Amino acid sequence: MDADVQGAFPSKFTLNIFQPPPPAVMMEVPAEESDGSPLPLFYAVGDVVAAHAAFPVGLSHTEHEVPSADGQSLLTTECLPNDECFVTESTCLPDVSVSDCTITPDPLAPKRFGFDWVAGVSDVIIAYLSRDIDQSTEKGRNIVKDIGVSTKGYHLLQVVPLSEKEEALALECTGQAWKNVEAQYERDQGHPYDGTDLPEEEVAAFRNAVEEEERRLSCLEETMVEVPSGEPIVVNMYQPDEL
């Protein structure tokens, strides 16, 4: 996608984006699962980084997840458009959701996939919505809480991290939510939950149930505050010698 750039990188510049993100990076919330609108909702989120001009455009997440041989971790395969792929291993503590796992990236990933960006913005993400979200419905409010914005277009969001004490409380709460959903699953299905060899739809439903339980328990999580329009953000140079 094209963008209008004014000024000079990296000293002082303005980047204007007029096109929506490419379909390949958009995520969809079906109409029946959104805010009551007859239209589906498409959104995208990403980091604000600078890469080499030769870096392949569009990291494609295949969402192909399989358990490791010992069943103690989850292996996620991600691929670029040129079919180069790497595997990320997620190792979870007992009774903790996948979102709180220890991530071990493929050792070949840094040079091939941009973990060594030239520059980036700390604690700021960019989000895009295809349409406004109706916050008069509970589902609409939950979507806004997850994504951080409610109006159509691009937004810059400042991530407000939890304190060390809050992180501990959040981890405990998430573990309790996981246990509660596991117990309900066993009551409904007649056997314990095992994330291996299950259809993707069933795994996704279980994770959605955990997220709903986290909301019911009011588990703490990082919040996002929109950066006011026109306010400058600081770009950190990771590889100044590369310029």
C-alpha positions, 0 to 999 in steps of 0.5 A, a space after each residue: 500500500 502507498 503512503 504519503 511521506 512529508 519531512 525526512 526520516 528519521 529526524 522529523 517526518 509525517 506519514 499519511 496513509 489513505 488506503 485500508 490495510 491489505 485483505 491478507 492482514 485483516 481479521 473478521 468479526 462475523 455480523 452475528 458475532 459483532 455489535 448487531 450490525 448486519 455488516 461484518 467488521 474487519 480490523 487490523 492491528 500492528 506495530 509501528 516499525 521501519 524495515 529495510 526496503 528489501 524486506 518482504 511485504 506482508 507477514 502472513 500468519 498461517 494460524 497452523 498450530 500443533 502441539 509439540 511431541 511431548 505435549 508441553 508446548 504449542 508450535 505455531 508456523 508463520 510464513 512470508 509470501 515467498 513461502 519462507 516459514 519459521 516456527 514459534 514455540 509457546 510453552 505454558 505454565 500449568 492452568 495458564 492460557 496460551 496468551 500467557 506463554 513463554 515465546 521462543 522464536 525460531 533462531 533463523 527468524 531475526 534475519 529472515 523475518 524482521 525481529 531486527 527492525 531498523 527502527 520502531 515505536 515502543 508501546 504504541 500500536 496502529 489499529 484500523 477498523 472498517 466501520 464504526 462499532 455500536 457500543 450500545 450492545 455488550 458485544 460491541 463494548 467487548 470488541 472495543 475493549 479488545 481492539 481499543 477503538 470504536 470508529 472507522 479508520 486508522 488509530 495510534 494507541 499507547 499501550 499502558 502496561 500493568 505494574 508487577 503486582 497487577 501482572 501477578 493478579 492478572 496471571 492468577 485471575 487468568 489461571 482461575 478463568 482457565 480452570 473454570 472453563 475446563 471444569 465446565 467443559 468436562 461437565 458438558 463433554 464428560 471428559 477433561 479438555 485436551 487441546 490436542 487432536 481437536 477441530 480448530 473450531 472447538 479449540 477456538 470456542 474453548 479460548 473464546 470461553 476463557 476470554 469471556 470468563 476473564 471478562 466475567 471475573 474482571 481480570 486485569 489487562 493492559 489498557 490502550 489509550 488513543 494518541 491524540 491526532 497530531 501529537 508526535 511520537 518518538 521513533 527509536 533507532 535500533 540500527 542507526 548504522 543501517 541508515 
